[in-house]
Amino acid sequence: MAFHIRYTFRFDDGRSEQFDLTFNDQNMDMIASDLPPPAEWTDLEFCRCDHCPLNKTTHPQCPPAHHLQNAMTRLGQELSFTPITLEVTTPQRTIITPTTMSQAFASYMGLIMATTGCPYTQFFKPMASFHLPLASEKETTFRAISSYLLGQYIAGNTVTDLEGLEHTYQNMEKVNHGFSLRLRASGQLKEINSLVQLDMHAKNLSLFLSEAIEDLSPLYERYLQQIKK
């Protein structure tokens, strides 16, 4: 079975760009039968991430780069602060909200990177399955911690810390850094702000995880009082 997510970028001058994405509903792999001929900047060896474990024989292209090529061609030259209306339709709901190009594109890019085969983004597939466009830093932190603990429970692991989650985000910092170098060298993005948005989430969760938990803790105060009785 498959399901679909549609991203529509609507500009104030009446233009719009629409992207229809299809996913395997069992494992959240993206199903793409219409990828364009790969551009040079999508080659695996083009500004390859330092810690990339992929083999260029089996993966001649960087998977997320190739899957983003169409969007980069159509939207990459827009200014980051350009106001747009973003419309995202998932099987559960349609979200329509005014935002900026950088925030909208970062949301789209995050979904692509999570579902197209980068070995370091496999953790994010469950979150992508319940995609939340334009998630705030607090929402992202809550979702990441919850997803990590559920994954550990399913694996039968007993965890008393979030060291594994921190390690995941440390790897994502490296992925975002490598991908930003790739895009800078390609000339596909007029500005790099969309990657900065993703990198902020990675760095903030990695560096300030304890602060985020402290911020979220009051929401559990009464529940914790109940279970301690």
C-alpha positions in Angstrom: 0.0 0.0 0.0 1.0 3.6 -0.6 0.0 7.0 0.7 0.6 10.5 -0.6 1.7 13.9 0.8 1.3 17.0 -1.3 3.3 20.2 -0.8 2.1 23.3 -2.6 4.1 26.6 -2.4 1.8 29.5 -3.3 3.4 32.9 -4.0 1.8 36.3 -3.5 2.1 37.0 -7.3 -0.2 34.0 -8.1 2.5 31.5 -8.9 2.5 28.1 -7.3 4.7 25.0 -7.3 3.3 21.6 -6.4 5.1 18.5 -5.3 3.3 15.1 -5.0 5.2 12.6 -2.9 4.3 8.9 -2.5 5.5 6.7 0.3 5.3 3.0 1.2 3.0 3.0 4.2 4.8 0.0 5.8 8.3 1.4 6.0 8.0 5.0 4.9 10.3 4.6 2.0 9.7 7.2 -0.7 8.4 5.7 -4.0 9.7 7.8 -6.9 9.4 6.7 -10.5 9.9 10.1 -12.1 13.3 11.2 -10.9 15.1 13.5 -13.3 18.4 12.5 -14.9 20.9 13.1 -12.1 22.7 16.4 -12.1 26.4 16.5 -11.3 25.9 17.9 -7.9 23.8 14.9 -6.9 26.8 12.5 -7.4 27.7 10.7 -4.2 31.3 11.8 -4.4 30.3 15.5 -4.9 31.1 17.1 -1.6 30.4 13.8 0.1 29.6 13.8 3.8 32.8 12.8 5.7 31.0 10.0 7.6 28.9 8.7 4.7 29.0 4.9 4.7 27.4 4.4 1.2 29.2 2.6 -1.6 29.4 4.6 -4.8 28.9 1.4 -6.9 25.5 0.7 -5.4 24.6 4.4 -4.8 26.1 6.5 -7.5 24.0 9.4 -6.3 23.4 10.8 -2.9 19.8 9.6 -2.3 18.3 12.8 -0.7 20.2 15.0 -3.2 18.7 13.3 -6.2 15.2 13.3 -4.7 15.6 17.0 -4.0 16.9 17.9 -7.4 13.5 18.7 -8.9 12.6 21.0 -6.0 16.0 22.7 -6.1 15.6 23.4 -9.8 12.1 24.9 -9.3 12.5 26.7 -6.0 16.3 27.0 -5.3 16.6 30.6 -6.5 13.8 32.0 -4.3 14.9 34.4 -1.5 14.6 32.9 2.0 12.4 35.7 3.3 9.9 35.6 0.4 6.4 35.3 1.9 4.4 32.3 0.7 1.3 30.3 1.7 2.3 26.7 2.3 -0.4 24.0 1.8 0.4 20.5 2.9 -2.1 17.7 2.4 -1.6 14.4 4.2 -4.0 11.4 4.5 -5.1 12.9 7.8 -5.5 16.6 7.2 -4.7 19.7 5.1 -2.6 22.5 6.7 -2.6 25.9 5.1 -0.5 28.6 6.6 1.4 31.8 5.7 5.2 31.4 6.2 8.5 32.2 4.5 10.2 30.4 1.8 13.1 29.2 4.0 10.8 27.7 6.7 8.5 26.0 4.1 11.4 24.6 2.1 13.2 23.4 5.3 10.0 21.5 6.2 9.8 19.9 2.7 13.6 19.1 2.8 13.3 17.4 6.2 10.6 15.1 4.9 12.7 14.2 1.8 15.9 13.6 3.8 14.1 11.3 6.2 12.6 9.0 3.6 15.0 8.6 0.7 17.7 6.4 2.0 20.4 8.4 3.9 21.6 5.9 6.5 21.7 8.6 9.2 18.0 9.6 8.8 16.4 6.2 9.4 15.5 7.2 12.9 13.3 10.0 11.5 11.0 7.7 9.4 8.4 7.2 12.2 8.2 10.9 12.7 7.9 11.4 8.9 5.0 8.9 8.9 3.2 11.4 11.2 4.5 14.4 9.3 4.0 17.7 11.0 4.9 20.6 8.7 6.6 23.7 10.2 7.1 22.0 13.5 8.5 24.3 16.2 11.7 23.5 18.1 9.6 22.4 21.1 7.4 20.2 19.0 10.4 18.6 17.3 12.0 17.9 20.6 8.9 16.3 22.0 8.4 14.2 18.9 12.0 13.1 18.8 12.2 12.0 22.4 8.9 10.2 22.2 9.9 8.4 19.0 13.3 7.4 20.4 11.8 5.9 23.6 9.1 4.1 21.6 11.8 2.6 19.3 13.8 1.5 22.3 10.7 -0.1 23.9 9.9 -2.0 20.6 13.5 -3.2 20.5 13.1 -4.5 24.0 15.8 -2.2 25.4 15.7 -0.6 28.9 17.0 2.9 28.6 17.8 5.3 31.5 19.2 8.2 29.4 19.0 9.7 25.9 22.6 9.1 24.9 21.5 7.2 21.8 19.3 10.1 20.7 22.1 12.6 21.2 24.3 10.4 19.1 21.7 10.4 16.3 21.5 14.2 16.3 25.3 14.5 16.4 25.4 12.5 13.2 22.6 14.7 11.7 24.7 17.8 12.4 27.4 16.2 10.2 24.8 15.3 7.5 23.4 18.9 7.5 26.9 20.3 7.3 27.9 18.1 4.4 24.7 18.7 2.6 25.1 22.5 3.0 28.6 22.2 1.4 27.1 20.2 -1.4 24.4 22.8 -2.1 26.8 25.8 -1.8 29.1 24.1 -4.4 26.2 23.3 -6.7 24.8 26.8 -6.9 21.3 25.4 -6.6 20.3 27.5 -3.7 20.4 31.3 -3.8 20.6 31.2 0.0 21.4 28.4 2.4 18.9 29.4 5.0 16.7 26.3 4.6 19.6 24.1 5.7 20.3 26.4 8.6 16.7 25.8 9.8 17.4 22.0 9.8 20.8 22.4 11.4 19.4 24.5 14.2 17.0 21.7 15.2 19.9 19.2 15.2 22.3 21.4 17.2 19.6 22.5 19.7 18.5 19.0 20.5 22.1 17.7 20.7 23.4 20.6 22.9 20.3 21.6 24.9 18.4 18.3 25.4 18.4 18.6 29.2 17.0 22.1 29.0 14.2 20.9 26.7 13.3 18.2 29.1 13.2 20.7 31.9 10.9 22.9 29.8 8.6 20.0 29.1 8.5 18.6 32.6 5.8 20.8 34.0 3.3 19.3 31.5 3.7 16.0 33.3 3.6 17.3 36.9 0.0 16.2 37.8 0.4 12.9 35.9 3.6 12.1 37.8 1.8 12.9 41.1 -0.9 10.4 40.1 1.4 7.5 39.3 3.5 8.0 42.4 0.5 7.4 44.7 
